[in-house]
């Protein structure tokens, strides 16, 4: 009997609750309101559940469930003065905040997504990389461990550029041995340039400084192509000063040249060392050419770095150095020998204009050479990641009818050093 009485009592309570619910006004659902826990109780803002029993006291007379609804759901007049319908006429379907396929934050791709792109994205995620990562796929030593690229210029006995060489015409030796195979050989006339213009602003070149500035500005306007090439300007006397950072804006580069004023000693090797470090950090997709245009008399009396340390930095950064000597006297050629060392080691060239007006011609020849080069990529024999310097020799055996080909290229490179 006790169990039967308990069951009847529970049924009675259920019927009472159903009847009461039918007489209670339905409330609209809203993000900031919850349904009453029992008939007549006020709506409450969402809060964490607690173990305490629900309150059974009656709500104050001015406490209406409608006050807890968002203001946007109350009746408001529109622009025409008409009253909009309250949202309590029908519950709006909650807007989902879950990301849709192919939207940022989506955990699953659309079924129509490109499988190749999806796989590429997954590969990049596994490697901890982003598809919008910085440009790091440079075609140079150290990117592909055993792939070496060599940029060179070929000229005939009259100094004219040769632009029709084929892979079979070129012979290259790495540490005295031919490569295992040549991966690529191309005539590259449009490679992106990364150029550092270094101008000696010491007292020793004061008399011809203005003319050299004009020639340098003209060179930058001619050689730097927007959206492809980038250059920076460093002036140096007893210290080096970056007057314009990397840019393709030739007007900014020109201002970087114009602000230089001559005076002080000469820290040539420090300036070259700094420029090489800056070029080593530059990045571009695919093959590119890094070059320094050095306008100086070659004298140095202030540097902390030695000439050979600067040469070493150039080789590690894969930089070609072109020098325009400002010596207009045959009395002192010591400075020219310094410039020659920089050019020979890196595959560049020294220009020695005897008159000021010939400085512009020197800049023009550098421009032509930068657009008339070859690149050869090969896998060397006995390659070891030991950070050691490896010597390169490259030549073109006499071709029938075209003898006397001269090659300008760097003399060697540093192998990458294993991190293990």
C-alpha positions in Angstrom: 0.0 0.0 0.0 2.8 2.4 0.8 4.3 2.0 -2.7 0.9 2.5 -4.3 0.3 5.6 -2.3 3.6 7.0 -3.3 3.0 6.4 -7.0 -0.5 8.0 -6.8 1.0 11.1 -5.0 3.7 11.4 -7.8 1.0 11.2 -10.6 -1.0 13.9 -8.8 2.0 16.3 -8.6 2.7 15.7 -12.3 -0.9 16.5 -13.3 -0.8 19.7 -11.2 2.5 20.9 -12.9 1.1 20.3 -16.4 -2.0 22.3 -15.6 -0.1 25.1 -14.2 2.3 25.2 -17.1 -0.6 25.5 -19.5 -1.8 28.6 -17.7 1.6 30.3 -17.7 2.7 32.6 -20.5 5.4 31.2 -22.7 8.6 33.2 -22.6 10.9 33.7 -25.6 14.3 32.2 -25.4 17.2 34.7 -25.3 20.9 34.5 -24.8 20.7 36.4 -21.5 17.6 34.8 -20.1 16.6 31.3 -19.0 13.3 29.6 -18.6 11.7 29.7 -15.1 12.5 26.6 -13.0 8.9 26.5 -11.8 5.7 28.4 -12.6 5.7 32.0 -11.3 9.5 32.2 -10.7 11.4 35.1 -12.4 13.8 34.5 -15.2 17.4 34.6 -14.1 20.6 35.4 -15.9 22.8 32.3 -16.7 25.0 31.4 -13.8 26.9 28.4 -12.6 24.9 25.6 -11.1 25.2 25.1 -7.4 24.2 22.4 -5.1 21.8 24.6 -3.2 18.1 23.9 -3.5 16.0 26.2 -5.8 14.4 29.2 -4.1 10.7 28.8 -3.4 9.9 32.4 -2.4 7.6 34.5 -4.6 9.1 37.1 -6.9 8.6 40.8 -6.0 5.7 42.5 -7.7 7.9 44.6 -10.0 10.0 41.7 -11.1 8.8 40.7 -14.5 10.4 38.1 -16.7 10.3 40.5 -19.6 12.8 42.8 -17.8 15.5 40.2 -18.2 15.2 40.0 -21.9 17.7 41.7 -24.2 16.7 45.3 -25.2 16.8 44.3 -28.9 13.8 42.0 -28.4 11.5 44.7 -26.9 9.1 46.6 -29.2 10.8 49.6 -30.8 9.7 52.0 -33.4 11.4 51.9 -36.8 12.4 54.8 -38.9 8.8 55.3 -40.2 7.4 55.4 -36.6 5.8 51.9 -36.9 6.2 49.6 -34.0 8.2 46.4 -34.8 6.9 43.2 -33.7 8.4 41.7 -30.6 10.4 38.6 -31.0 8.2 36.8 -28.6 5.8 36.0 -31.5 8.2 33.3 -32.4 11.6 32.1 -31.2 14.4 32.8 -33.6 16.7 30.0 -34.3 20.0 30.6 -32.5 22.8 31.7 -34.8 25.6 29.1 -34.9 29.1 30.4 -34.1 30.8 27.3 -35.3 33.0 27.9 -38.3 31.8 26.7 -41.7 34.0 24.5 -43.9 36.9 26.5 -45.5 36.3 29.4 -43.1 39.1 30.5 -40.7 38.9 28.2 -37.6 37.2 25.4 -39.4 38.5 22.0 -38.3 37.3 20.2 -41.4 37.8 21.1 -45.1 35.0 21.3 -47.6 34.3 18.2 -49.6 34.9 20.3 -52.7 38.3 21.6 -51.5 41.3 21.0 -53.7 42.9 17.7 -52.4 46.4 18.9 -53.5 46.1 22.2 -51.7 44.6 20.5 -48.6 47.6 18.0 -48.5 50.0 20.9 -48.9 48.4 22.7 -46.0 48.6 19.6 -43.9 52.2 19.1 -44.7 53.0 22.7 -43.7 51.1 22.2 -40.5 53.1 19.1 -39.7 56.3 21.0 -40.2 55.1 23.9 -38.1 55.0 26.3 -41.1 52.4 28.7 -42.5 51.5 29.0 -46.2 52.1 32.8 -45.7 55.5 32.2 -44.2 58.5 34.5 -45.0 60.3 33.8 -48.2 63.0 31.3 -47.4 63.2 29.0 -50.5 66.3 30.7 -51.9 68.2 28.9 -54.6 71.7 29.1 -52.9 74.2 27.2 -50.8 72.7 26.0 -47.6 69.1 25.6 -48.8 69.5 22.3 -50.5 72.4 20.8 -48.7 74.4 19.4 -51.6 73.3 21.7 -54.4 75.7 24.5 -55.3 74.8 27.4 -57.5 77.4 29.5 -59.3 76.7 32.8 -61.0 79.3 33.9 -63.6 79.8 36.3 -66.4 81.4 35.4 -69.7 83.2 38.0 -71.9 85.3 37.8 -75.1 88.9 39.2 -75.5 87.4 42.6 -76.3 85.4 42.6 -73.0 82.0 42.1 -74.8 79.5 39.9 -73.0 78.9 36.5 -74.4 75.2 35.5 -74.1 74.9 32.3 -76.1 76.8 29.8 -74.0 75.4 26.3 -73.6 75.8 23.8 -70.7 78.3 21.7 -72.8 80.5 24.7 -73.3 81.2 25.2 -69.6 83.7 23.2 -67.5 83.5 23.5 -63.7 85.6 21.8 -61.0 84.8 21.8 -57.4 87.8 21.0 -55.2 89.5 19.9 -58.4 86.8 17.3 -59.4 83.9 17.6 -61.9 80.4 17.6 -60.4 78.3 14.4 -60.1 75.8 16.1 -62.3 74.6 19.5 -63.4 71.0 20.2 -62.3 70.5 23.4 -64.2 72.1 25.9 -66.5 70.5 29.1 -67.6 71.2 32.5 -69.0 69.7 34.8 -66.3 69.1 38.3 -67.4 66.2 39.1 -65.2 67.0 37.7 -61.8 65.9 39.8 -58.9 68.6 42.0 -57.5 69.5 42.7 -53.9 72.0 45.5 -54.0 74.0 47.4 -51.4 75.4 50.7 -52.5 78.4 51.7 -50.3 79.7 55.2 -50.7 83.0 56.4 -49.2 82.2 59.7 -47.5 85.7 60.3 -45.9 87.8 63.4 -46.4 90.0 61.7 -49.0 87.2 61.9 -51.7 85.8 65.3 -50.8 86.7 67.0 -54.1 84.7 64.6 -56.3 82.0 63.6 -53.9 79.2 65.5 -55.4 79.8 64.1 -58.9 79.9 60.6 -57.4 76.6 61.2 -55.7 75.0 62.2 -59.0 76.3 59.1 -60.8 75.1 56.8 -58.0 71.6 58.3 -58.1 71.4 57.8 -61.8 72.6 54.2 -61.4 69.9 53.4 -58.9 67.2 54.9 -61.1 68.4 52.7 -64.0 69.0 49.4 -62.3 66.3 49.0 -59.6 63.1 47.7 -60.9 59.9 48.2 -58.9 58.4 45.0 -57.3 61.5 43.0 -58.3 64.7 44.6 -57.1 65.6 46.1 -53.7 68.6 48.2 -52.6 69.9 50.0 -49.6 72.5 52.8 -49.1 75.4 52.9 -46.6 77.7 55.9 -46.3 80.9 55.4 -44.4 83.8 57.5 -43.0 85.1 56.5 -39.6 81.7 54.8 -39.0 79.1 53.2 -41.2 75.7 54.8 -41.5 72.6 53.1 -43.1 70.9 56.1 -44.7 68.3 54.1 -46.6 67.1 50.5 -45.8 66.0 48.0 -48.4 63.4 49.4 -50.8 62.5 49.5 -54.4 61.6 53.2 -54.2 64.3 54.9 -56.2 63.3 58.4 -54.8 64.0 57.1 -51.3 67.3 55.6 -52.4 68.3 58.9 -54.0 67.6 60.8 -50.8 69.7 58.2 -48.9 72.6 59.2 -51.2 72.0 62.9 -51.1 72.1 63.2 -47.3 75.7 61.9 -47.1 78.3 64.5 -46.3 82.1 63.9 -46.5 84.3 64.0 -43.5 86.3 61.9 -41.1 88.5 58.8 -41.5 87.7 55.6 -43.5 86.3 52.3 -42.1 86.0 50.5 -45.5 86.2 46.9 -44.3 83.6 47.5 -41.5 81.2 48.9 -44.1 81.7 45.9 -46.4 81.3 43.5 -43.5 78.0 45.2 -42.4 76.6 45.2 -45.9 77.4 41.5 -46.4 75.6 40.6 -43.1 72.6 42.6 -44.3 72.5 40.9 -47.7 72.8 37.5 -46.1 69.6 38.1 -44.3 67.7 39.2 -47.4 65.2 36.8 -48.9 63.6 36.2 -52.2 61.8 33.3 -53.9 64.0 31.5 -56.4 67.4 32.5 -57.7 68.6 36.0 -57.0 71.8 38.0 -57.2 73.4 39.8 -54.2 75.8 42.5 -55.1 77.7 45.3 -53.5 78.6 48.5 -55.4 81.5 50.0 -53.6 82.6 53.6 -54.4 85.9 54.2 -52.6 89.6 54.9 -53.0 90.3 51.6 -51.1 92.1 53.2 -48.2 91.2 52.1 -44.7 92.4 53.5 -41.4 89.5 53.0 -39.0 88.1 49.5 -39.3 87.8 46.9 -36.6 87.4 44.1 -39.1 90.2 43.1 -41.5 90.0 42.9 -45.2 90.0 39.1 -45.2 87.2 39.1 -42.6 85.1 41.2 -44.9 86.0 38.9 -47.9 85.0 35.9 -45.8 81.6 37.6 -45.0 81.0 38.2 -48.7 81.7 34.6 -49.7 79.4 33.3 -46.9 76.6 35.6 -48.0 77.1 34.8 -51.7 77.8 38.4 -52.6 79.5 39.8 -55.7 81.5 43.0 -55.1 81.9 45.6 -57.8 84.2 48.5 -57.0 84.6 51.9 -58.6 87.9 53.4 -57.6 87.9 57.1 -56.9 91.7 57.3 -57.3 92.5 59.6 -60.2 96.2 59.6 -59.6 98.8 57.1 -60.6 100.8 57.9 -57.5 99.2 55.6 -54.9 97.7 52.2 -56.1 97.6 50.6 -52.6 93.9 51.3 -52.3 93.2 49.8 -55.8 94.9 46.5 -54.7 92.4 46.3 -51.8 89.5 46.8 -54.2 90.9 44.2 -56.6 91.0 41.7 -53.8 87.3 42.2 -53.1 86.4 41.8 -56.7 88.6 38.8 -57.6 87.4 36.8 -54.6 83.7 37.3 -55.2 83.6 37.3 -59.1 83.1 41.1 -59.4 85.2 43.7 -61.2 87.1 46.9 -60.5 86.5 50.1 -62.5 89.1 52.8 -62.5 87.8 55.9 -64.2 90.5 58.5 -64.9 88.0 61.3 -65.3 85.0 62.2 -63.2 82.7 61.8 -66.2 83.8 58.2 -66.6 82.3 57.3 -63.2 78.8 57.3 -64.9 80.2 54.9 -67.5 81.4 52.6 -64.8 77.9 52.5 -63.2 76.4 51.8 -66.6 78.8 48.8 -67.2 77.9 47.3 -63.8 74.3 47.6 -64.7 74.9 45.7 -68.0 76.9 43.0 -66.3 74.2 42.4 -63.7 71.8 41.7 -66.6 74.2 39.5 -68.5 75.0 36.6 -66.3 74.6 32.8 -66.2 73.7 30.5 -63.3 74.8 26.9 -63.1 73.6 24.5 -60.4 75.4 21.3 -59.7 76.0 18.5 -57.1 79.6 18.2 -56.2 81.6 15.1 -55.4 82.7 14.2 -51.9 80.4 16.9 -50.4 80.6 17.1 -46.6 78.6 19.5 -44.3 81.7 20.6 -42.4 81.6 24.4 -43.0 84.9 24.1 -44.9 85.9 26.4 -47.8 85.7 24.7 -51.2 87.5 26.1 -54.2 85.8 26.4 -57.6 87.3 26.8 -61.0 85.2 27.4 -64.1 86.2 28.0 -67.6 85.1 27.6 -71.2 87.5 25.6 -73.4 88.0 27.3 -76.8 85.0 26.9 -79.0 85.5 26.7 -82.7 85.4 30.2 -84.1 85.0 31.8 -80.6 88.3 31.5 -78.7 89.4 33.4 -75.7 86.3 33.3 -73.5 87.0 34.8 -70.1 85.0 33.9 -67.0 84.4 36.1 -64.0 83.1 34.2 -61.0 83.8 33.7 -57.3 86.8 31.5 -56.4 84.9 29.3 -53.9 82.3 29.0 -51.2 81.7 27.7 -47.7 79.9 24.4 -47.4 77.0 24.4 -44.9 77.8 23.2 -41.5 75.8 20.3 -40.1 73.8 21.1 -37.0 74.3 17.6 -35.6 
